[in-house]
Amino acid sequence: MLARARHLQALLLPHGALDVVRQIVLFSTAYWGYRLVRGQVDGKAAESFQNARELISVERATHLFMEPAVQAWATGQAWLIDSASWIYVNAQATVTVGALLFIYLVHNRSFYFVRNMLMVAMGMALVGYALFPTAPPRFLPEWGFVDSVSSRTGMSQDSVAINALFNPFAAVPSMHVAFALMLGWPLARLVNHPVVKAMWVTYPVLITFVVVATANHFLVDALLGGLVAAASAWAAGRLGQARPGVWAFRRAGAEATA
């Protein structure tokens, strides 16, 4: 019985309870930093709407303004827009937390690289939200956008529960897309089953479609989210070189705490 208890502890606490507490504190700090920036941005509604209109102008000038057509097409397929709205509401929290738990418990040797990547990305996003608050497309019905999440799921995106997790003026960059890339890329390398690997490879594409089809992000937001993910992966790689025994991404080898 004692041996089983030790085995279970080794599975659930690869580096002890203190390491789990450390990770929770880091992510909680990032979340409260997000809430702090959100409080500063909430009073900039007029600026956020102006920035959104400027994004539309840029997209129109570069022939990238396809979001109304994408949403109109998706809305024509009831099952598709319903699925996209449901994924938007549920995937960011559940998939992110589930993926991080899986990496921590099953591929702990690579968890700290992924953690560092997410920390850098969230720091970059906070700067973007503070300097360039942007209203999402769903706030601009004059361009044909509809809040499909509210209309299809019956869950208002302005509710207290939703607002606790999402900043309504944090469209640039799209952290839905950034998180999908920062989790999809490492998991596609860590898992072996070809079907599961393919699912993680296509997950960022799915999320990009979801955020555009539900009018929660512009295409430029998604592209900038991809750039944030790329820059964060580079930064995490540099950190991994500084502490290769702890922070490097690897599938096998000695594990260490961070």
Secondary structure, 3 states (H helix, E strand, C coil): CHHHHHHHHHHHCCCCHHHHHHHHHHHHHHHHHHHHHHHHHCCCHHHHHHHHHHHHHHHHHCCCCCHHHHHHHHHCCHHHHHHHHHHHHHHHHHHHHHHHHHHHHHCHHHHHHHHHHHHHHHHHHHHHHHHCCECCHHHCHHHCCCCHHHHHHCCCCCCHHHHCCCCCCECCCCHHHHHHHHHHHHHHHHCCCHHHHHHHHHHHHHHHHHHHHCCCCCHHHHHHHHHHHHHHHHHHHHHHHHCCCCCCCCCCCCCCCC
